[in-house]
């Protein structure tokens, strides 16, 4: 349904001109009356009588002259206003449009020879500027053709990779992803039929909406440490489960900044990071199949041989015909006992398997000294807590899930600080002693402190409680972390030193020295990925997002050309949101880094749960059959909310659309509290003299083609292009930031309209 338009200032301008004519006439009449009064005061009585005798018969002529003067003013004032005030203002608006857009039409000839000459000169200057821009653009295209070719090669390669790849900057904003990643995120979505996974991934979106930020920060810290150590190909790997229950294996590799030759910094220093690459693999099914295979093998081999031997012997004895009754009963009892034993084994197998599924977790190799250093940093980052490394075998490698293990260490140190006021802990890592003196298969990782010990019951309760680290709850317990590693955990006292410690028994990995990248070694998994046999599809990327962001600043201080927008529109059953009209369709598209992302859109029909008025169907083209069986608004809005998360909302006549969204907040459970920009209000800011601010008219002034009008997505696309065309015009008026744009919009007449 078309949005209602507020009463236009053109009527106000007409009333203003009428009042101006009346005021001018009154002022002229007052001046004439004052002049006549002064002359009358200077006349003698005889002269006054002569004057009255002269003027009285001609009173009708004087009134007629006054009316003619009033008519002349009524004719001249509007024309003078249009010629000397309105025409220059319109010429200024058109000149600003030409200044900010290369596709806007030329200025139409205004009234007056002087203004026509000025308009002709402006058109000539604009034509010259466009020609110069075209020449510069051609030179830039020629100079950057090779760079663009390299980017296209990268995009083609990424699109064909069967492995899901996502590239992010250091703020976690997505700047590249391929089709495999889009398909992967579709499987991770809780509502794949609505947004097709688009609420989780998109250019400029935060990857932290999918992955725990602490997990990624931990991996980046490991990569940074590897860079400091001079490793040629640093990387990190972790596993995580998603909200949809999927298990992902993620490999992270750094994106290093290219430093100029004269850039400051120590010679030979490792390059700084400006992003990271994530390579995703969904191993949910693989993990389930491995667990099923293990269960089958355990069921076939666990203790079966002994029971089968006993059963075989008992059956053979029962076959003897001369076996007395007492012996027969004894061998029958053996059969029953062995069957019961086998049944119990199967029962125990099922229980152990169910526990094993919860504790089975792939581990990664890490240098023990790196793990200890990371634990020291993590614990010391907490308020009023300090940690130090004690004994540590520098050649010891561990096979662990470092993220969950560091959570456990931080949790235990926090409990010691909170409940026993122990502010300093030490970390000790040594190989576990072996009976034969051979290579150790396990290591002891100790969390040591001096001071008060605790009871065994307290240790058991800490071990079984869900961990809380840095004020955030974890679903894991220390016991589950230990079970993941197939290790042990216990508490000991050293009475001589007046110390106590928690000890983790962890598996040891083989030395990684031989696995470092070098000549002749295997390529990384990313290099081994095979090309997809499917047709080529575009990768979604924006390398400009590598540029540093001012995320720490308030959003109102962000520049308009650097924000991420969700431009949306709604089609509705009617124009009265407070009187029962409902949303029929929502369409949206993203603007990222000053570019329209047509491939990242949202479009969804909605069942309004009411009749659609016949008068509106020719406008929006949505019939009752088209929305029958579609999702209801309380299911659609949460997905749209996720799609628009962390962006600025934009709409044309946004007060109308936002009112419909706000009335559904209680039923849908989501609240749209993002900043909102209205292109109708912004048009009134950049084109104050224009008589119309309809979307079609604004698009026409900016030279934008209007396609798909009165469909939610079509209107959203046109609105997005209009916003892009307005941003340079706003900059010409000194409006550069979101806060400045919102303040300017609120000062317009249209900002007072409410729905």
PLY file of the C-alpha trace (Angstrom):
ply
format ascii 1.0
element vertex 755
property float x
property float y
property float z
element edge 754
property int vertex1
property int vertex2
end_header
0.00 0.00 0.00
1.33 3.43 -0.92
2.40 5.45 2.03
0.39 8.55 2.87
2.01 11.87 2.12
1.80 14.78 4.54
0.23 18.09 3.39
2.75 19.83 1.17
4.39 23.23 1.83
3.21 24.44 -1.63
-0.16 25.32 -0.09
1.66 27.08 2.73
3.67 29.07 0.15
0.44 30.13 -1.62
-1.05 31.33 1.66
2.16 33.15 2.44
2.08 35.02 -0.87
-1.58 35.98 -0.29
-0.69 37.32 3.12
2.28 39.15 1.62
0.02 40.88 -0.95
-2.47 41.81 1.76
0.27 43.09 4.01
1.87 45.16 1.26
-1.50 46.65 0.34
-2.19 47.47 3.96
1.21 49.06 4.35
0.70 51.17 1.20
-2.77 52.16 2.35
-1.40 53.16 5.72
1.33 55.24 4.11
-1.19 57.03 1.90
-3.47 57.63 4.87
-0.60 59.04 6.95
0.48 61.30 4.08
-3.10 62.55 3.59
-3.40 63.21 7.32
-0.23 65.29 7.38
-1.42 67.32 4.37
-4.86 67.79 5.97
-3.24 69.12 9.15
-1.41 71.86 7.17
-4.58 73.16 5.41
-6.67 76.12 6.62
-10.42 75.73 7.16
-11.26 77.30 3.82
-8.74 75.10 2.04
-10.16 72.00 3.74
-13.66 72.88 2.57
-12.44 73.35 -0.98
-10.58 70.02 -0.85
-13.69 68.16 0.41
-15.79 69.77 -2.27
-13.23 68.69 -4.86
-12.77 65.08 -3.68
-16.25 64.09 -2.52
-17.80 63.69 -5.99
-14.73 61.67 -7.03
-14.70 59.17 -4.07
-15.73 56.25 -6.28
-12.83 57.00 -8.59
-10.41 56.92 -5.65
-11.78 53.55 -4.45
-11.48 52.18 -7.99
-7.87 53.38 -8.15
-7.13 51.64 -4.83
-8.67 48.40 -6.09
-6.64 48.63 -9.30
-3.50 49.16 -7.21
-4.38 46.12 -5.09
-4.94 43.99 -8.21
-1.62 45.15 -9.63
0.10 44.12 -6.41
-1.66 40.71 -6.44
-0.44 40.20 -10.00
3.10 41.48 -9.55
4.12 40.10 -6.14
3.74 36.33 -6.96
5.54 36.81 -10.26
8.29 38.76 -8.59
8.55 36.03 -5.92
8.80 33.30 -8.55
11.19 35.33 -10.72
13.55 36.76 -8.12
13.28 34.37 -5.15
11.94 30.95 -6.13
13.70 30.66 -9.50
17.21 31.27 -8.05
16.45 28.82 -5.20
15.36 26.11 -7.67
18.41 26.87 -9.80
20.59 26.42 -6.71
18.93 23.06 -5.91
19.44 21.82 -9.47
23.04 22.99 -9.45
23.67 21.07 -6.22
22.16 17.94 -7.75
24.43 18.30 -10.78
27.40 18.81 -8.50
26.70 15.60 -6.59
25.62 13.32 -9.44
26.95 12.56 -12.89
23.62 11.13 -14.05
21.29 14.01 -13.16
19.56 15.75 -16.09
20.66 19.20 -17.26
19.08 22.30 -15.75
15.87 23.36 -17.49
15.86 27.01 -18.69
14.49 29.21 -15.85
12.56 32.44 -16.46
14.60 35.53 -17.18
17.44 36.07 -19.62
20.05 36.48 -16.87
19.07 33.23 -15.11
18.87 31.40 -18.44
22.41 32.50 -19.21
23.57 31.39 -15.78
21.86 28.01 -16.22
23.50 27.60 -19.64
26.95 28.34 -18.18
26.34 25.86 -15.32
25.29 23.17 -17.80
28.43 23.81 -19.85
30.66 23.64 -16.78
28.97 20.42 -15.67
29.41 18.92 -19.13
33.09 19.83 -19.06
33.46 18.35 -15.58
31.73 15.14 -16.68
34.04 14.89 -19.67
37.07 15.41 -17.42
35.77 12.81 -15.01
35.25 10.38 -17.84
38.82 10.96 -19.01
40.18 10.47 -15.48
38.00 7.41 -14.99
39.29 5.95 -18.24
42.86 6.49 -17.15
42.13 4.97 -13.75
40.47 1.97 -15.41
43.48 1.44 -17.61
45.92 1.85 -14.71
43.99 -0.49 -12.41
43.00 -3.12 -14.98
45.66 -5.52 -13.78
44.67 -5.07 -10.13
41.04 -5.67 -11.02
42.04 -8.77 -12.95
43.82 -10.12 -9.87
40.77 -9.40 -7.74
38.53 -11.14 -10.25
40.83 -14.14 -10.27
40.65 -14.27 -6.49
36.87 -13.91 -6.57
36.58 -16.68 -9.18
38.85 -18.96 -7.17
36.98 -18.29 -3.95
33.62 -18.87 -5.60
34.72 -22.25 -6.94
36.22 -23.53 -3.70
34.19 -26.31 -2.14
35.44 -25.22 1.29
33.61 -22.41 3.05
35.87 -19.35 3.37
35.17 -16.12 5.24
37.60 -13.19 5.46
37.21 -10.59 8.23
39.00 -7.47 9.36
40.26 -7.11 12.92
36.89 -5.70 14.04
35.31 -8.99 13.00
33.47 -7.42 10.05
32.99 -9.74 7.08
34.70 -8.43 3.95
34.67 -11.57 1.78
32.83 -14.85 1.67
32.18 -17.40 -1.05
29.13 -19.35 -2.08
30.17 -22.35 -0.02
30.21 -20.14 3.07
26.78 -18.79 2.23
25.48 -22.36 1.94
27.20 -23.30 5.21
25.61 -20.44 7.09
22.26 -21.44 5.63
22.60 -24.77 7.47
23.49 -22.90 10.68
20.38 -20.71 10.55
17.55 -21.43 12.93
15.10 -20.20 10.25
16.64 -21.17 6.88
13.33 -20.88 5.01
12.91 -17.19 5.84
16.22 -15.40 5.28
18.19 -18.27 3.72
20.95 -17.68 6.26
21.24 -14.02 5.31
20.59 -12.94 8.89
23.92 -14.51 9.90
26.36 -13.48 7.16
26.77 -10.46 4.94
29.38 -7.92 3.97
30.03 -5.62 6.88
28.24 -7.94 9.31
29.97 -9.05 12.51
31.26 -12.63 12.58
30.78 -12.49 16.35
27.06 -12.98 15.77
27.96 -16.61 14.93
31.17 -17.37 16.84
32.09 -16.63 20.43
34.32 -13.55 20.41
36.54 -15.02 23.12
37.19 -18.06 20.95
38.34 -15.94 18.00
40.40 -13.63 20.23
42.13 -16.67 21.69
42.98 -17.95 18.20
44.26 -14.53 17.11
46.44 -14.42 20.21
47.96 -17.79 19.28
48.63 -16.59 15.71
50.21 -13.38 16.96
52.49 -15.41 19.23
53.49 -17.62 16.28
54.30 -14.51 14.24
56.46 -13.17 17.04
58.32 -16.49 17.05
58.98 -16.14 13.32
56.85 -19.05 12.06
56.38 -18.87 8.31
52.75 -20.02 8.16
51.02 -19.30 11.45
47.53 -20.69 11.91
45.10 -21.77 14.60
42.34 -24.32 14.66
39.37 -24.73 16.94
36.06 -26.50 17.11
32.82 -24.97 18.19
29.16 -25.83 18.32
26.52 -23.43 17.02
23.09 -22.47 18.26
21.56 -24.84 15.70
23.50 -27.79 17.15
26.09 -28.05 14.36
29.74 -28.88 15.08
32.23 -26.78 13.08
35.95 -27.17 12.62
37.44 -23.75 11.94
40.96 -23.04 10.72
42.16 -19.46 11.09
44.98 -17.89 9.09
46.19 -14.28 9.36
45.92 -11.51 6.78
49.05 -9.42 7.15
49.28 -5.71 6.46
51.54 -4.62 3.62
53.99 -2.07 5.01
55.56 0.68 2.95
59.31 0.77 2.64
59.51 3.98 4.68
56.95 2.85 7.27
58.11 3.24 10.90
59.06 0.10 12.79
62.02 -2.03 13.65
63.73 -3.74 10.69
62.75 -7.38 10.45
59.74 -6.96 12.73
56.78 -9.20 11.87
54.08 -7.42 9.85
51.00 -6.30 11.69
47.72 -8.11 11.26
44.80 -6.37 9.61
42.43 -9.32 9.32
42.00 -13.05 9.36
40.70 -15.87 7.16
38.32 -18.52 8.48
38.00 -21.86 6.68
34.93 -23.70 7.90
34.10 -27.39 7.80
30.89 -28.83 9.19
31.91 -32.08 10.86
28.63 -32.81 12.61
27.80 -35.85 10.51
31.42 -36.99 10.42
31.57 -36.80 14.19
28.31 -38.72 14.57
29.44 -41.46 12.18
32.76 -41.87 13.98
30.95 -42.19 17.28
28.59 -44.80 15.81
31.52 -46.80 14.45
33.27 -46.71 17.80
30.11 -47.83 19.52
29.76 -50.79 17.17
33.40 -51.84 17.63
33.15 -51.57 21.37
29.96 -53.59 21.38
31.52 -56.32 19.26
34.80 -56.64 21.14
34.24 -55.60 24.77
34.38 -58.79 26.83
32.58 -60.90 24.24
35.19 -63.59 23.91
35.12 -64.77 27.55
31.33 -64.99 27.66
31.17 -66.84 24.36
33.79 -69.32 25.60
31.89 -70.00 28.79
28.62 -70.41 26.90
30.23 -72.77 24.40
31.67 -74.97 27.14
28.39 -75.09 29.04
26.40 -76.01 25.94
28.85 -78.81 25.12
28.49 -80.24 28.62
24.70 -80.08 28.39
24.83 -82.25 25.28
26.19 -85.25 27.24
23.28 -87.75 27.73
24.64 -89.23 30.98
24.89 -85.85 32.76
23.20 -86.01 36.15
20.55 -83.50 37.14
22.71 -81.54 39.57
25.42 -80.93 36.97
22.82 -80.08 34.32
21.35 -77.45 36.60
24.83 -76.07 37.36
25.67 -75.70 33.64
22.25 -74.20 32.94
22.99 -71.69 35.69
26.28 -70.89 33.91
24.35 -70.20 30.70
21.91 -67.93 32.52
24.72 -66.11 34.33
26.73 -65.52 31.16
23.63 -64.28 29.34
22.92 -61.92 32.21
26.54 -60.78 32.12
26.32 -60.09 28.38
23.06 -58.18 28.87
24.74 -56.09 31.58
27.71 -55.42 29.30
25.36 -54.20 26.56
23.63 -51.96 29.10
26.95 -50.59 30.32
28.05 -50.13 26.70
24.98 -47.99 25.96
25.64 -45.86 29.03
29.34 -45.40 28.27
28.51 -44.55 24.66
26.02 -41.85 25.67
28.63 -40.34 27.96
31.32 -40.64 25.30
29.27 -38.71 22.76
29.22 -35.77 25.15
32.94 -35.91 25.90
34.35 -36.78 22.46
36.11 -33.66 21.18
38.95 -33.33 18.62
42.14 -31.89 20.11
44.94 -29.78 18.67
48.71 -29.73 19.18
50.16 -26.78 21.06
53.55 -26.03 22.59
53.20 -26.32 26.36
55.10 -23.09 27.01
52.63 -21.23 24.73
49.71 -22.65 26.66
51.23 -21.60 29.99
51.96 -18.09 28.66
48.37 -17.76 27.42
47.04 -18.91 30.80
49.21 -16.36 32.61
47.86 -13.56 30.41
44.26 -14.70 30.82
44.39 -14.96 34.62
46.35 -11.69 35.04
43.77 -9.84 32.94
41.17 -10.34 35.69
40.92 -7.63 38.37
43.10 -8.20 41.47
44.56 -11.44 40.09
48.14 -12.24 39.10
49.73 -15.32 37.62
53.30 -16.38 36.92
55.00 -19.27 35.16
57.04 -21.58 37.42
58.68 -24.75 36.12
57.91 -25.40 32.46
59.50 -27.92 30.10
60.23 -25.85 26.95
60.20 -28.91 24.64
56.88 -30.34 25.82
54.00 -30.42 23.34
50.42 -31.09 24.44
47.37 -32.38 22.56
44.52 -30.35 24.07
41.52 -28.16 23.46
43.33 -25.01 24.56
40.21 -22.82 24.67
38.25 -24.94 27.15
41.40 -25.70 29.16
42.16 -21.98 29.56
38.56 -21.46 30.62
39.02 -24.08 33.33
42.26 -22.50 34.60
40.74 -19.02 34.65
37.66 -20.33 36.42
39.68 -22.07 39.17
41.91 -19.02 39.68
38.80 -16.86 39.96
37.22 -19.14 42.57
40.44 -19.06 44.61
40.47 -15.26 44.49
36.78 -14.85 45.32
36.44 -17.42 48.10
39.94 -17.59 49.64
41.41 -14.16 48.70
44.31 -15.84 46.86
45.60 -13.21 44.43
48.73 -14.91 43.09
48.89 -18.32 41.41
51.70 -20.11 39.58
51.56 -22.48 36.63
53.82 -25.51 36.42
54.09 -27.90 33.47
56.26 -31.03 33.56
56.13 -34.49 31.97
54.41 -37.15 34.06
56.92 -39.74 35.33
56.80 -43.20 33.73
57.62 -46.55 35.30
59.96 -47.71 32.52
61.69 -44.36 32.11
60.56 -44.03 28.48
58.95 -41.02 26.74
56.09 -39.54 28.72
52.60 -40.02 27.31
51.04 -37.48 29.69
52.01 -34.25 31.40
51.18 -32.59 34.70
49.77 -29.07 34.47
49.58 -27.62 38.00
47.83 -24.50 39.26
49.82 -23.72 42.42
49.17 -21.28 45.27
50.48 -20.55 48.73
48.06 -20.25 51.60
44.86 -21.84 52.74
43.95 -25.29 51.45
40.43 -26.67 51.12
38.43 -29.80 51.73
37.94 -32.58 49.22
34.21 -31.84 49.19
34.89 -28.25 48.11
37.16 -29.44 45.30
34.50 -31.87 44.08
31.84 -29.16 44.07
34.10 -26.80 42.07
34.82 -29.60 39.64
31.11 -30.26 39.06
29.88 -26.65 38.86
29.39 -24.88 35.52
32.36 -22.59 34.92
32.11 -18.81 35.10
34.96 -16.92 33.49
35.26 -13.15 33.14
31.68 -12.73 34.28
30.31 -15.07 31.62
28.82 -18.49 32.16
30.11 -21.56 30.33
28.00 -24.70 29.87
31.07 -26.85 30.61
32.38 -28.04 33.97
36.00 -28.74 34.91
35.14 -32.43 34.98
33.83 -32.29 31.40
36.96 -30.45 30.24
39.11 -33.19 31.78
36.93 -35.88 30.17
37.42 -34.22 26.77
41.15 -34.84 27.15
40.82 -38.37 28.52
42.80 -37.16 31.53
42.41 -36.70 35.26
42.09 -33.89 37.77
42.86 -33.83 41.47
43.93 -31.66 44.40
47.16 -32.02 46.43
48.92 -30.30 49.32
52.66 -29.71 49.77
52.87 -29.28 53.53
56.61 -28.61 53.56
56.31 -25.65 51.20
52.92 -24.61 52.60
51.55 -24.85 49.08
48.59 -26.52 47.41
47.80 -27.16 43.77
45.22 -28.42 41.30
46.73 -30.93 38.89
45.56 -31.71 35.34
46.79 -34.92 33.71
46.91 -34.10 29.99
47.97 -36.06 26.87
51.33 -35.29 25.27
51.71 -34.68 21.51
54.75 -35.43 19.36
57.15 -32.57 18.64
55.89 -30.24 15.96
59.29 -29.24 14.64
58.97 -31.57 11.67
55.53 -30.26 10.75
56.47 -26.65 10.19
56.02 -25.41 6.66
59.08 -25.78 4.51
60.17 -26.95 1.08
58.55 -30.16 0.09
55.91 -30.14 2.81
52.23 -30.64 2.15
50.11 -27.65 1.34
47.58 -26.25 3.76
44.01 -27.53 3.66
42.98 -24.37 1.86
45.45 -25.06 -0.92
44.34 -28.68 -1.15
40.67 -27.80 -1.55
39.29 -29.00 -4.86
37.30 -26.89 -7.25
33.56 -27.26 -7.20
32.07 -28.87 -10.28
29.18 -26.41 -10.13
28.91 -23.42 -12.40
30.92 -20.35 -11.46
29.25 -18.06 -8.98
30.42 -14.72 -7.68
32.19 -14.40 -4.37
30.96 -11.60 -2.16
33.74 -9.25 -1.18
34.64 -5.69 -0.31
38.36 -5.23 0.31
37.82 -1.60 1.33
36.59 -2.92 4.67
40.23 -3.66 5.53
40.57 0.07 6.19
40.71 0.99 9.89
37.35 1.76 11.46
36.38 4.16 14.22
34.26 1.55 16.03
35.18 3.05 19.41
33.47 6.31 18.54
29.79 6.99 19.06
27.61 6.03 16.09
26.37 9.59 15.63
29.95 10.66 14.98
30.42 8.14 12.17
30.57 9.49 8.62
27.57 8.77 6.43
29.72 7.26 3.68
31.29 4.76 6.12
28.16 3.35 7.76
26.36 0.08 7.06
22.68 0.55 6.24
19.65 -1.70 5.94
17.30 0.04 3.52
13.81 -1.41 3.79
10.19 -0.94 2.78
6.88 -2.51 3.72
3.69 -3.18 1.82
0.62 -3.09 4.04
-3.11 -3.78 3.96
-3.86 -0.11 4.51
-2.62 3.23 5.80
-3.79 3.05 9.42
-1.34 1.03 11.55
-3.19 1.83 14.78
-6.56 0.72 13.36
-5.77 -2.87 12.47
-3.83 -2.62 9.21
-1.02 -5.18 8.95
2.22 -5.79 7.06
1.95 -7.85 3.87
5.56 -7.83 2.73
8.98 -6.72 3.95
11.84 -6.06 1.54
15.33 -4.87 2.42
18.81 -4.51 0.96
22.16 -3.62 2.48
24.42 -0.66 1.78
27.97 -1.43 2.88
30.96 0.88 2.58
29.14 3.17 0.15
28.10 0.33 -2.16
24.70 -1.22 -2.85
24.81 -4.99 -2.20
21.99 -6.29 -4.39
22.91 -9.92 -3.67
22.37 -9.37 0.07
18.66 -8.76 0.27
15.68 -9.77 2.36
12.22 -10.33 0.88
9.38 -12.08 2.64
5.60 -12.22 2.24
3.62 -12.15 5.49
0.23 -13.61 6.32
-1.62 -10.57 7.78
-4.29 -12.71 9.50
-6.98 -10.40 8.08
-8.66 -9.49 4.80
-6.78 -7.47 2.18
-8.90 -4.52 1.00
-9.68 -4.77 -2.71
-8.80 -1.10 -3.23
-5.17 -1.71 -2.31
-4.55 -4.77 -4.49
-4.01 -2.77 -7.73
-1.38 -0.71 -5.88
0.81 -3.38 -4.29
-0.34 -6.36 -6.39
-0.59 -8.74 -3.40
-3.69 -10.95 -3.39
-5.02 -13.07 -0.50
-3.88 -16.24 -2.29
-0.29 -14.97 -2.37
-0.05 -14.62 1.42
-2.14 -17.62 2.42
0.05 -20.04 4.40
2.97 -17.60 4.59
4.75 -17.04 7.94
3.08 -14.69 10.39
4.67 -11.40 11.38
5.81 -12.68 14.80
7.97 -15.27 12.97
9.26 -12.90 10.27
10.26 -9.91 12.42
12.92 -11.74 14.52
14.64 -12.86 11.30
14.46 -9.35 9.81
15.76 -7.97 13.11
18.79 -10.28 12.86
19.27 -9.27 9.20
19.31 -5.56 10.18
21.39 -6.00 13.34
24.25 -3.50 13.85
23.11 -1.34 10.94
21.31 1.98 10.43
17.72 1.57 9.24
16.69 3.64 6.19
13.25 4.05 4.64
11.28 6.60 2.61
8.70 8.19 4.91
10.22 6.02 7.63
7.71 7.11 10.28
5.05 5.08 8.47
7.08 1.86 8.23
8.57 2.15 11.71
5.12 2.55 13.22
4.08 -0.82 11.81
7.26 -2.43 13.19
6.87 -0.85 16.61
3.29 -2.06 16.99
4.53 -5.64 16.50
7.40 -5.49 18.99
5.43 -6.99 21.88
4.16 -9.99 19.92
7.44 -10.70 18.13
9.73 -10.19 21.11
12.19 -7.94 19.24
12.78 -4.20 19.43
14.15 -2.06 16.61
16.26 0.47 18.49
18.76 1.26 15.74
19.17 4.80 14.39
16.77 5.57 11.53
17.23 7.82 8.50
14.34 8.99 6.33
15.07 9.83 2.69
11.91 11.98 2.56
13.28 14.22 5.32
16.75 14.23 3.79
15.25 15.31 0.46
13.63 18.25 2.24
17.09 19.11 3.61
18.96 19.02 0.29
16.07 20.30 -1.90
14.14 22.75 0.30
12.70 24.66 -2.65
11.31 21.62 -4.48
7.54 21.20 -4.55
7.55 17.37 -4.33
9.49 14.84 -2.25
7.82 11.69 -3.57
10.25 8.83 -4.15
9.73 8.90 -7.94
10.36 12.65 -8.10
13.53 12.44 -6.01
14.80 9.59 -8.19
14.03 11.64 -11.30
15.99 14.62 -9.98
18.97 12.34 -9.25
18.75 10.52 -12.59
17.85 7.15 -11.01
15.70 4.67 -12.92
12.62 3.51 -10.99
11.94 -0.22 -11.37
9.64 -2.48 -9.35
7.73 0.40 -7.76
5.20 -0.59 -5.06
6.94 -3.86 -4.28
8.75 -3.90 -0.97
12.13 -4.94 -2.37
11.79 -2.74 -5.47
11.08 0.35 -3.37
13.93 -0.55 -1.01
16.36 -0.72 -3.95
15.24 2.67 -5.29
15.46 4.18 -1.79
18.98 2.80 -1.39
20.13 4.43 -4.64
18.45 7.68 -3.60
20.37 7.64 -0.30
23.64 7.07 -2.14
22.84 10.06 -4.38
21.98 12.27 -1.41
25.11 11.66 0.67
27.31 13.95 -1.54
24.56 16.61 -1.55
24.42 16.51 2.25
28.21 16.84 2.36
27.94 20.00 0.23
25.85 21.49 3.05
28.37 20.49 5.70
26.38 17.41 6.81
28.92 14.58 7.05
27.94 12.44 10.04
24.90 10.45 11.07
24.21 12.78 13.97
24.31 15.84 11.73
21.95 14.20 9.22
19.43 13.26 11.91
19.49 16.75 13.43
18.98 18.39 10.03
16.12 16.01 9.19
14.34 16.76 12.46
14.30 20.47 11.64
12.23 19.95 8.46
8.47 20.40 8.25
7.85 16.71 7.49
9.47 15.57 10.76
6.34 16.74 12.58
4.09 14.25 10.81
3.03 11.28 12.99
1.15 8.03 12.29
0 1
1 2
2 3
3 4
4 5
5 6
6 7
7 8
8 9
9 10
10 11
11 12
12 13
13 14
14 15
15 16
16 17
17 18
18 19
19 20
20 21
21 22
22 23
23 24
24 25
25 26
26 27
27 28
28 29
29 30
30 31
31 32
32 33
33 34
34 35
35 36
36 37
37 38
38 39
39 40
40 41
41 42
42 43
43 44
44 45
45 46
46 47
47 48
48 49
49 50
50 51
51 52
52 53
53 54
54 55
55 56
56 57
57 58
58 59
59 60
60 61
61 62
62 63
63 64
64 65
65 66
66 67
67 68
68 69
69 70
70 71
71 72
72 73
73 74
74 75
75 76
76 77
77 78
78 79
79 80
80 81
81 82
82 83
83 84
84 85
85 86
86 87
87 88
88 89
89 90
90 91
91 92
92 93
93 94
94 95
95 96
96 97
97 98
98 99
99 100
100 101
101 102
102 103
103 104
104 105
105 106
106 107
107 108
108 109
109 110
110 111
111 112
112 113
113 114
114 115
115 116
116 117
117 118
118 119
119 120
120 121
121 122
122 123
123 124
124 125
125 126
126 127
127 128
128 129
129 130
130 131
131 132
132 133
133 134
134 135
135 136
136 137
137 138
138 139
139 140
140 141
141 142
142 143
143 144
144 145
145 146
146 147
147 148
148 149
149 150
150 151
151 152
152 153
153 154
154 155
155 156
156 157
157 158
158 159
159 160
160 161
161 162
162 163
163 164
164 165
165 166
166 167
167 168
168 169
169 170
170 171
171 172
172 173
173 174
174 175
175 176
176 177
177 178
178 179
179 180
180 181
181 182
182 183
183 184
184 185
185 186
186 187
187 188
188 189
189 190
190 191
191 192
192 193
193 194
194 195
195 196
196 197
197 198
198 199
199 200
200 201
201 202
202 203
203 204
204 205
205 206
206 207
207 208
208 209
209 210
210 211
211 212
212 213
213 214
214 215
215 216
216 217
217 218
218 219
219 220
220 221
221 222
222 223
223 224
224 225
225 226
226 227
227 228
228 229
229 230
230 231
231 232
232 233
233 234
234 235
235 236
236 237
237 238
238 239
239 240
240 241
241 242
242 243
243 244
244 245
245 246
246 247
247 248
248 249
249 250
250 251
251 252
252 253
253 254
254 255
255 256
256 257
257 258
258 259
259 260
260 261
261 262
262 263
263 264
264 265
265 266
266 267
267 268
268 269
269 270
270 271
271 272
272 273
273 274
274 275
275 276
276 277
277 278
278 279
279 280
280 281
281 282
282 283
283 284
284 285
285 286
286 287
287 288
288 289
289 290
290 291
291 292
292 293
293 294
294 295
295 296
296 297
297 298
298 299
299 300
300 301
301 302
302 303
303 304
304 305
305 306
306 307
307 308
308 309
309 310
310 311
311 312
312 313
313 314
314 315
315 316
316 317
317 318
318 319
319 320
320 321
321 322
322 323
323 324
324 325
325 326
326 327
327 328
328 329
329 330
330 331
331 332
332 333
333 334
334 335
335 336
336 337
337 338
338 339
339 340
340 341
341 342
342 343
343 344
344 345
345 346
346 347
347 348
348 349
349 350
350 351
351 352
352 353
353 354
354 355
355 356
356 357
357 358
358 359
359 360
360 361
361 362
362 363
363 364
364 365
365 366
366 367
367 368
368 369
369 370
370 371
371 372
372 373
373 374
374 375
375 376
376 377
377 378
378 379
379 380
380 381
381 382
382 383
383 384
384 385
385 386
386 387
387 388
388 389
389 390
390 391
391 392
392 393
393 394
394 395
395 396
396 397
397 398
398 399
399 400
400 401
401 402
402 403
403 404
404 405
405 406
406 407
407 408
408 409
409 410
410 411
411 412
412 413
413 414
414 415
415 416
416 417
417 418
418 419
419 420
420 421
421 422
422 423
423 424
424 425
425 426
426 427
427 428
428 429
429 430
430 431
431 432
432 433
433 434
434 435
435 436
436 437
437 438
438 439
439 440
440 441
441 442
442 443
443 444
444 445
445 446
446 447
447 448
448 449
449 450
450 451
451 452
452 453
453 454
454 455
455 456
456 457
457 458
458 459
459 460
460 461
461 462
462 463
463 464
464 465
465 466
466 467
467 468
468 469
469 470
470 471
471 472
472 473
473 474
474 475
475 476
476 477
477 478
478 479
479 480
480 481
481 482
482 483
483 484
484 485
485 486
486 487
487 488
488 489
489 490
490 491
491 492
492 493
493 494
494 495
495 496
496 497
497 498
498 499
499 500
500 501
501 502
502 503
503 504
504 505
505 506
506 507
507 508
508 509
509 510
510 511
511 512
512 513
513 514
514 515
515 516
516 517
517 518
518 519
519 520
520 521
521 522
522 523
523 524
524 525
525 526
526 527
527 528
528 529
529 530
530 531
531 532
532 533
533 534
534 535
535 536
536 537
537 538
538 539
539 540
540 541
541 542
542 543
543 544
544 545
545 546
546 547
547 548
548 549
549 550
550 551
551 552
552 553
553 554
554 555
555 556
556 557
557 558
558 559
559 560
560 561
561 562
562 563
563 564
564 565
565 566
566 567
567 568
568 569
569 570
570 571
571 572
572 573
573 574
574 575
575 576
576 577
577 578
578 579
579 580
580 581
581 582
582 583
583 584
584 585
585 586
586 587
587 588
588 589
589 590
590 591
591 592
592 593
593 594
594 595
595 596
596 597
597 598
598 599
599 600
600 601
601 602
602 603
603 604
604 605
605 606
606 607
607 608
608 609
609 610
610 611
611 612
612 613
613 614
614 615
615 616
616 617
617 618
618 619
619 620
620 621
621 622
622 623
623 624
624 625
625 626
626 627
627 628
628 629
629 630
630 631
631 632
632 633
633 634
634 635
635 636
636 637
637 638
638 639
639 640
640 641
641 642
642 643
643 644
644 645
645 646
646 647
647 648
648 649
649 650
650 651
651 652
652 653
653 654
654 655
655 656
656 657
657 658
658 659
659 660
660 661
661 662
662 663
663 664
664 665
665 666
666 667
667 668
668 669
669 670
670 671
671 672
672 673
673 674
674 675
675 676
676 677
677 678
678 679
679 680
680 681
681 682
682 683
683 684
684 685
685 686
686 687
687 688
688 689
689 690
690 691
691 692
692 693
693 694
694 695
695 696
696 697
697 698
698 699
699 700
700 701
701 702
702 703
703 704
704 705
705 706
706 707
707 708
708 709
709 710
710 711
711 712
712 713
713 714
714 715
715 716
716 717
717 718
718 719
719 720
720 721
721 722
722 723
723 724
724 725
725 726
726 727
727 728
728 729
729 730
730 731
731 732
732 733
733 734
734 735
735 736
736 737
737 738
738 739
739 740
740 741
741 742
742 743
743 744
744 745
745 746
746 747
747 748
748 749
749 750
750 751
751 752
752 753
753 754
